[in-house]
């Protein structure tokens, strides 16, 4: 188990000096924006009133949130923003669950808001598994606009699948996948489907299940248990990656899942630069 927009200043006089390149880059990191002016990273609501966060949660929780925000800013400003020209629909930003427009609203109460994972975090996780990736299908539950799918497809996986219950987000993911430069994809079999996580059949062969806190504890338990049951019946491997494991206790009753250790280099990278903690499990066959 591993745990780990500012406005441009207007000068009243002509000939005012522009910020030096280093300062300009620093300003971009501290307040990164998309080309449409929206924040390029998930923007926790507490930031508008940090004093209440400090008062209600305490200093340690406040400092953790400060680190979280800075890590999200860094990932977007230094890496993820570079991929926006390749995206038909920007994958950055935040959508609250009432804006997700699901085709089937029966599990809307279990859903979480949309916020994308940093690309580097996904790739460090996949690299750190130290398995023959060509044997594995990578599945992202709550795949949103497809950022994780495209990041994973830059690795030599057997296939990449996204399961998204919002028809709107799935359509945007399909556009991003279909228009993405083919020469950047090592895995050519990338698909996003609009379906309930409990209805989507587990693909044949070994699977990596990726969750970025997509839904509540009850649904998380049901989805993982169903996948493990299927894999056990087929005698195939299941690896579960849980990024931002808010409901990790929901998996504690699944005795067939055991903590899995990542490679040392991935643990170091994620420990230093992952915004959220991570838990990785593998099904024990026997």
Beta strands, then each sheet from edge to edge (+ up, - down):
strand 1: 94-95
strand 2: 114-115
strand 3: 136-141
strand 4: 159-164
strand 5: 190-194
strand 6: 206-212
strand 7: 238-243
strand 8: 257-259
strand 9: 278-283
sheet 1: 1+ 2-
sheet 2: 5+ 4+ 3+ 6+ 7+ 9- 8+
end
